[in-house]
Amino acid sequence: MDPRAAKRRAFGQHFLKDSSVIAQIVADVTKDPGLACLEIGPGQGALTEPLLISLQERAKEVTEFRFILVEKDRVLAVENEQRIARLGHARWAKVICADFLELQETEWFRPGLTVVSNLPYSSGTAMLTRLCGVHARRPVSVDGGLRRMTLMFQAEVAERVRAEGGPGSGRDRGSLSIWV
């Protein structure tokens, strides 16, 4: 077995490849990116590179604009650092090689933050819960908070997140859908 494949499975990595989905996400994120953008688990950069290119105008407009990538896989973190350097965006983009769930909020949060991620199955729910907690404590109206989240989940998790209705309305409704 390819050691990279085993590592991807251990990290819950599933890489985004559909160019039309990538284009839709980039369009959504860049229409109003706020003052900062956080990409959790950029992986092989399917979203990262188009986002870097699309956000470069925003980085010129706003002197303090930051694009922060949090990648747990060391090899992919280095590849993303190289991608940032190759595109000439090291001034306003950086990679943090760490597990997002273990990072201090001060390491990644910026007022007016837009979050984008193809969340891993194994920890996507925990990441969403953490982001919602930050949003609850830091409303946009107070300190810029989290402006927008564009998140992708495995289909079953997405169904639980979007479950609607009251008690007894379906097996998918639970604490996650209520929290969101």
N, C-alpha and C positions, 0 to 999 in steps of 0.2 A: 504494500500500500504506500502511496505517495505520502511522505511525512507532512507535506503542506495540507493535504486533504484531511488527515487526522487532526491537525491543528485547527483547521477551519471548523470541523465538526465540534471540537472541544470548545471553541469560542462561539458556536452557534452562528457562524458566518454563512450567509447566502448572498451572493453578489448580484447586484442589479445589472441587467444587460439590455433591457428593452429600451431602445432609443426614444420611442414615442413617450414612454413613461418618464424617462429622464428629462425630456424637453418640457413636459407638463410640470414636473416638480420644480425645475429651474425657473420656469415662468412664474409659478406661484411664489417662490421664495424671493425672486428679484423684483416683483412688482412693488413691494414695500418692505425692504429688508431691515429697516430701522437703523440703529447705530452699530449693531454687531450681529454676527451670524455664527452659530455653533453647529458643526456637523459632528454627530456622534457616530463613530465607527465608519469612517470614510472608505475603508477597505481598499479596493484597487483604484479608487478615484473616479468611478463612473459619474458621480454627481460632482465631485470636487473640482475637476478641471473645468467643466462648463460653468459651475458656480464662480470659480475664480475669475474666469474670463468675463462673465456677466456682471460681477460685482466690482470690477476694476474701476468703472466710472463712479460708483458710489464711494469707493476709497479715495478718489480724487476730490469729490465734493465735500466729504466730511473728514476733517483732519484726524479724528480719533476713531475712525471705523476700524473694527477688528474682525477677522475671520479666524475662528478657533476650531481646530480639528482635534478630537479626542479619539485616539486609536490604541487599542489594547495590544494588538499584534505588533511586535517590534519591527519585523521585516516590513510590514505595510506602513508603519509610521515613518520609517526611513524613506520608503518609496514616495510617500506623500510630501515629506520635507524636500526631496529632490524635485518633485513636481512643482512645488511652490517656488523653489529657487530657479528652475528652468523657465518658468513663466514670469520671473522677475517680481514676485509679489511678497518677498520676505519682509518688507517694511510693515505690511498690514495683515499678514497671515502667519499663523504658527501652528505647529503640531505639538500636542501633549501626548506622550506615550504613557498611557495609564488606563485603568479600568474606570470608566465614568462614575460608577457607583461608589468608588472609593475616593474620588477627588473631593477636596474641599470646594464648597460653592464659590469661594473667592477666586479660585483658579480658573473658572470658566464663565461665571456670570458677569454680564455687562448690562447696564440699563438699555432698554430698547432692543432686547435680544430676540432674534429669530432663530428657531431650532429646526434642523432638518436631519432626518435619519432613516435609514433602512434598518430598523431595530432587530437585533438578534432574537430568535425565538426564546432562548434560554433565559434572557434577562430583560426582554422588552417591557414586560409588565412592571417590573421594579423600576426601570428607567422612566416609564410614563408616570408612575406614582410619584417619583422624585420630582419630575418636572412640574407636575400638577401642584405639588406641595410648595415649590418655589413660586409658582404663579399665584397661589393663594396668599402667600406671605408678602409678595412684592407686586401689588397691582400696577398695571400700566399707568394709571392715573397718579400714583404716588411717586415712583422712582423710575418709571420706564418699563419695569417688569419684563415679562415675556410677552412680546408683541404677537408672535405667531409661532405655531408648531406645525410642521409638515412632516408627519411620521408615517412610516409604512410598517405593517405588522404581517405576521402569518395570518391567513384568512380566518382561522378559528379565533385568534386573539382579537382581530378586528371586529368580528361578529359580537364578541363579548363586550368590547368597548362601546359599540354602537347600539347595544340592546336597549330597547325602549319599553315603556309601559310600566305598570305598577306591579305590586306583588302578585305572583302567580301568572304573570304574563308570558313566561317562557323560561326555559332552563338556562339560557345564556345570560339573563339579567342577574347581576350580582354586585358585589362591593366595587369592582372595577368600573362598571358602567355608571354606578351611582356617584363614585368619586369623580369621574370625568364630567 
